[in-house]
Amino acid sequence: MPSTSQAPLSSAERATIRLERRLGADQIERRERLLEAARGLASEGGYAAVTMRSVAERAALGLATVYRYFSSKDHLIAEVHAARGREVARALQADPPEGADARERVAQVCARLVDVVADDLELAAACVMALASGDPAASSSPQWQTMVIRPCMEAALDAEDVGDREEVCDLVGHLVFAVMVGLTTGQHSRESANVLLDAAARRILGGPRTRAETRAK
């Protein structure tokens, strides 16, 4: 069974902690209100519903205050995505997946990530658009890997020897993001996303073949 000990903080999490240490309690509270407002707007109306002015109004703060913490709409949505990812990683560390091997546990983690996306497609779609915006202030692919995927994969891999752990995390991370895009654009259902990621986990980490794969061999 995987260890329940807390995984080391990622570099992105450490950067967030450093930021919060520079902020006073009132500043942290205002920043959190802005993130919560943006998250609510994105969940209700997607990317288009999030503007700096609408976020300021919902948070009952001035427009200048929004720009004090976030340089752009995409930066703000990317930070919502980052906070959401940290919630998922903490939940997995607190309640790690169970399974006979790393392959089973990774498939379970991927299924949880699919559920998070599928349960709020409007928010997920807004996050995808922000991440793909090209805004340098928005989270990039390496940050997504460091902030979300690696802590989640560490909860699944535990101490098991799977070879190059960084490569495994990178492969799974890129696949999860591709599936996230597919879910938000209607190319994948929750079920087809889980089938794809389960097959990927078997290919990357090994495991029994499906009957169709056995016949094809």
SVG drawing of the C-alpha trace seen along z (x, -y; Angstrom):
<svg xmlns="http://www.w3.org/2000/svg" viewBox="-23 -51 38 65">
<polyline fill="none" stroke="black" stroke-width="0.4" points="0.0,0.0 1.4,-3.5 2.8,-5.5 0.6,-8.3 3.7,-10.5 3.4,-13.9 5.4,-14.4 8.0,-17.2 6.7,-20.5 7.1,-21.3 9.1,-24.3 5.9,-26.0 4.3,-25.4 7.5,-26.8 7.2,-29.9 3.6,-30.3 4.6,-30.0 7.3,-32.6 4.7,-34.9 2.3,-34.5 5.1,-35.1 5.7,-38.5 2.0,-39.3 0.2,-40.4 -2.9,-38.7 -5.2,-41.2 -3.4,-40.9 -3.7,-37.1 -7.4,-37.4 -7.9,-39.8 -5.9,-37.6 -8.0,-34.5 -11.2,-36.5 -10.1,-37.3 -9.2,-33.7 -12.5,-32.5 -14.4,-35.1 -12.6,-34.1 -13.2,-30.4 -16.9,-31.0 -17.3,-33.0 -15.4,-30.5 -17.5,-27.7 -20.7,-29.6 -19.8,-30.9 -16.4,-29.7 -13.5,-31.7 -15.6,-34.6 -17.3,-35.2 -14.0,-36.0 -12.9,-39.6 -10.8,-41.7 -13.8,-44.0 -16.3,-41.1 -13.8,-39.5 -13.4,-42.8 -17.2,-43.3 -17.8,-39.8 -15.0,-40.1 -16.2,-43.5 -12.8,-45.0 -11.5,-47.7 -10.3,-47.0 -6.8,-48.3 -6.6,-45.7 -7.1,-42.9 -4.2,-44.2 -2.1,-44.6 -2.1,-40.8 -2.6,-39.5 -1.2,-41.1 -3.9,-39.7 -7.0,-37.6 -5.0,-34.6 -2.6,-35.0 -5.6,-35.1 -7.2,-32.0 -3.9,-30.2 -3.5,-30.9 -7.0,-29.5 -5.9,-26.4 -2.7,-26.2 -4.7,-26.5 -7.1,-23.8 -4.2,-21.5 -2.7,-21.9 -6.1,-21.0 -6.1,-17.7 -2.5,-16.9 -3.1,-17.5 -6.2,-15.3 -4.2,-12.5 -1.5,-12.8 -4.1,-12.6 -5.9,-9.7 -3.4,-7.9 -4.7,-5.4 -4.5,-1.7 -3.5,0.9 -1.3,4.0 1.3,2.0 2.2,-1.4 0.3,-0.8 -3.0,-0.3 -2.4,-3.3 -1.4,-5.6 -4.6,-4.6 -6.6,-5.5 -4.9,-8.9 -5.7,-9.5 -9.3,-8.6 -9.5,-11.1 -8.0,-13.8 -10.6,-13.0 -13.4,-13.3 -12.1,-16.8 -12.1,-18.0 -15.4,-16.3 -17.2,-17.6 -16.6,-21.2 -16.1,-21.4 -16.6,-25.2 -13.8,-25.8 -11.6,-23.3 -12.1,-24.8 -11.3,-28.3 -8.1,-26.9 -7.1,-25.3 -7.6,-28.5 -5.5,-30.5 -2.7,-27.9 -2.7,-28.0 -2.9,-31.8 0.8,-32.4 0.7,-34.9 4.1,-34.5 2.4,-35.2 0.1,-32.2 1.2,-28.7 3.4,-26.9 3.6,-23.2 6.6,-22.7 4.7,-24.4 1.7,-22.2 4.0,-19.2 5.8,-20.4 2.7,-21.8 0.1,-19.1 1.3,-16.0 4.5,-15.1 2.9,-15.4 0.0,-13.3 2.2,-10.7 4.4,-10.5 1.3,-9.7 0.8,-6.8 4.3,-5.6 5.3,-5.7 8.7,-3.9 8.2,-1.4 11.0,-1.2 9.5,-2.3 12.7,-3.3 13.0,-6.9 10.4,-8.5 10.7,-11.9 10.1,-10.4 7.0,-8.6 5.6,-11.8 6.3,-13.7 4.6,-11.1 1.5,-10.8 1.3,-14.6 1.2,-15.3 -1.4,-12.6 -3.6,-14.0 -3.4,-17.5 -4.3,-16.1 -7.3,-14.3 -8.3,-17.4 -8.4,-19.3 -10.4,-16.4 -12.9,-16.5 -13.5,-20.2 -13.9,-20.1 -16.2,-17.1 -13.7,-14.7 -13.7,-12.5 -16.3,-11.4 -15.4,-10.6 -15.5,-6.9 -13.3,-7.1 -10.8,-9.3 -10.5,-6.7 -10.1,-3.9 -7.3,-5.8 -5.4,-6.7 -5.7,-3.2 -4.2,-1.8 -1.5,-4.4 -0.6,-3.4 -0.3,0.2 1.9,-0.7 4.2,-3.0 4.4,-0.9 3.5,2.6 0.6,4.7 -1.7,7.3 -2.9,6.9 -6.5,6.6 -8.1,9.5 -8.1,7.3 -4.4,6.7 -3.7,10.3 -5.6,11.4 -3.7,8.7 -0.4,10.0"/>
</svg>
